[in-house]
Every structure is written in C-alpha cells, then in structure tokens.
Amino acid sequence: MSLESDADLLKAAGAAGAALPGTLPEPLRAELVAFRRDLHMHPELGNQEFRTTAAIKARLEKAGLRPRVLASGTGLVCDIGVDGDQWRGGPEMLAMRADIDALPIPDAKTECPYRSTVPDRAHACGHDVHTAVALGAGLILADLHRQGLLPQPVRLVFQPAEEVLPGGAADAIDCGVLDGVKRIIAVHCDPRVDAGVIGLREGPITSACDRLEISLDGPGGHTARPHLTTDLVTAVARVVTDVPALVARRVDTRSGLAVTWGRIESGHAPNVIPQHAELSGTVRCLDMDAWREAPDIVHAAIDEVANLHRAKSEINYVRGVPPVVNEPGVTELLADAMTARRGPASVENTDQSLGGEDFSWYLEQVPGAMARLGVRPPGERTVRDLHQGDFDVDESAIAVGVELFTAAALLDAGR
C-alpha cells in the first residue's frame, strides 16, 4: 500500500463513516482507562517518575517494542516501524509526545475510587491522560506495522518533568529524542472543551511562562514605631499590588505581559515588624518580543517599589518556556485527522491561553502542533480547572486522543 493510498483510504473511509485503519478495539480502550487510573493513583513529581516509566516500558515491551529509558533515568522513547537503526533509509519520523509527571498538590476527589494514594501529589493537569493516549496510539500503530500497514515510522516520547521550569523537554532534546524527527504532535487536556472535541489554533496557543522569586529585607522593629525602620509588610504589599500594574504599563498591552503571585511569607507576631519577607509567582506573556524584555522590565519595577519603601530586594528570575507556536501545516494535519475520525464538528477553534507548556522547546527545533483535548463530560457546566485538586476527566477522551494520533500518523505519510 503506497503512502498516497493510505491517506486516500483514511479520508475516504472517514467520509463514508466506515471503520478506519487503526481504530481502538474495546479491550484496549478498557485497558488504557485502567492504565490511566493506575497512574492517577500513583502520581510522581518531575524527574521522580520511576514507577511511571517502568509501567510504560513494561507495556511497550509486552507489545514487542524496544523502548529506551532516557539518560536521566525517567522518561523514555520508543520507535515504531524502524528496521534496525533507521527506517529503511527512508523518511524521517513523526513524533508523538506525552508528559508523565504530576503536581505537588493534594487530591481533593474524596469519593473517587482511583484518587491519589500519595499524600500531596496529584495528576491535576491530565498528564496521566496524555500518557495513556500516546501509549494506546503506539500499541495500535505497532499492530499496523506488523500487518504491513504502517506507512512511516513513528516515535513515542514520554517526557518527564514538564511541570518543572524550564521543563524536561530541553533535557529530552539533549538526549536525542528529536534525532530523525520531521514533525511532532501533542495533546493537552482542556476541561473547558467537551470530550469528543479538540481545540486547535494556528500560531501561538499558549504563553511564555517564567518563575519569579523575591526576598525583601529590612532591620525590623516594633509595630508601634514603623517610622524608625522599614515597614516590611507594607513594602511586600506594595510589591504585590504595584509591580503587576507597573509591568503592564511598560509594554504594549497586546503582549499580555502579566505578573501573578502565588506565595507570600513574612512575620511571626502581630506586634513585630519582620526583618525578612519572601514572595513568588509567575510572569506570563503572549508575545515573544515582550517575553525577551520581561526580565529587565520586572526587575526595574520591583527595585523601584522596594526602594521607595527602603527595603532591600533580591530577585531570582527563572526563565521558563516560550509560547507554543503551532505550525500551520501540522495544525492542518491534526484537524484533518480528527475530521477523518469523528467529522468536522469534532474540531473547534481555540483561543491563546496564558498557560505555559514546555512542548514549545520541541517546536524551536522541528515543526509541530499541540491540540487541546476535550475532557469535559458533554452537557456538564461545572468546570474543574487544571492544577486544582478536584480535577478529573471524562475518560472517553482517551479513545479520542488515540484516534487523533493514529489518524495523524497515517495521514502524515502522504504529505
């Protein structure tokens, strides 16, 4: 079967509503749901995903594949349809990336039978779903290869430490996961999109995201005499309120440069002005040019406010990730793949978000695109947002992601 006829077959079968090559059989669907629930019960933080890595590796090896654990000891890559060390000397591979780490927050789903068994750890961003999707696609594509129906090689990338700035993607790239890769695709759970639907957008789909840590210091003193010392709590409060406003006024408002705080610590007694305070948060930006200028702008704003209140400031600005910028051709590939599987109503336009994603580092190297995978039960209006302890998904989304990836692999071969 030629590459062109594979693509034509997929399009024609999708238009006719017929069974497509590589559809998800019910036993595998149930297995993937169970696999996802097992990961959900045993979440692991970035660069600590040893159990998760072992589980993925064991299942791929059971299917006759040869996964390779990354040099860091967590995460792995697995090539499908590769004879020896290369694909018959032919085309480069399509890569499918899934992130595998969890978050350091407690699972708040009290009645859920598969809630986290690890204190203060939860898959509250859907990485367990991403992993099940890539695994399922890999198992189906491996079966197609055994039947002689896989028209091009595919690489699965199970990446650790997405939640750890600047992200595990850079380390994975250093390990060679993009060697021989021509395009890369990914999904990310979206609790605002119904299961059975994906959201797509050409160009930027996420924002840049950096981490900001600040220490403020002063001599301390009695709250009865703030004029004789540095009123440090007031200084912290002014940094919290004034710095975001100053930063927003020093760039084009269309850049979406935003400082948001997540932690403040200072003081131990109500009548003592403390000597030390700490605060931390994130800096997010929609525009690449403004992101490059952001460290200088943020530093200047913090120093300005701290100096006004006679506080000494120490700033740790941690560069994170640039925006994920979806390449038009690969975005079209995902749209065509989803349409072929589930019809045109299964694809919707999505807005650029202020969330950060280290998938952007792959796109600095090769063309690629990320789709937002709908995980909201159709008809439900309660939204469980990402990074919250009660986050969960409609597990039918796993099959949708698998169908998307497998169809993309077949369609991509004809392009």
PEWO-V711982 format. One line per field, one symbol per residue. phi: phi as a letter, one per 20 degrees, with the letter a starting at -180 (. if undefined). burial: + if it has 16 or more other ideal C-beta (glycine too) atoms within 10 Angstrom, else -. Layout:
phi = ???
burial = ???
This chain:
phi = .ffffgfffffffffemefegmfefggfgffffffffffffcfcfgmcefffgfffffffffenecfcffgfncnacbecndemebelmdffeedcdceceddecfeeefeefdfgedglcbeecnfffgffffffffffffffffemdeebfcdecdeelfedfenfffffffenfefmeebbcbccgcfddfgncddcbfnfdcdfbcdcccddcbfmreffcffebeffffffffffeefgffffedcgfffmfcdcecbccanccfdcffebbcbbacdcbedfffffeggfffgffffffffgdldedcddddfdcfffdffgffffgfffffffecnffeccfcefdefdbfggffffdcfabddeefceggnfdfdeffmcfefbcffffffffffffffffffffed
burial = --+--++-+++-++-----+++++---++-+++-+++-+++++++++++--++-+++-++--+-+-+-++-+-+++++++++----+----++++++++++++-+-+++----+++----+++++++++++++++++++++++++----++++++++++++++++++++-+++-+-++-+++++++++++++++++++++++-+++++++++-+-+++--+-------+++++-++++++-+++-+++-++---+++++-+--+-++-----+++-+-+++++++++--++--++-++--++--++--+-+-+---+--++++++++--+++++++++++++---++--+-++++++++++++--++++++++++++------+-+-++-+++++-++++++++++++++++++-
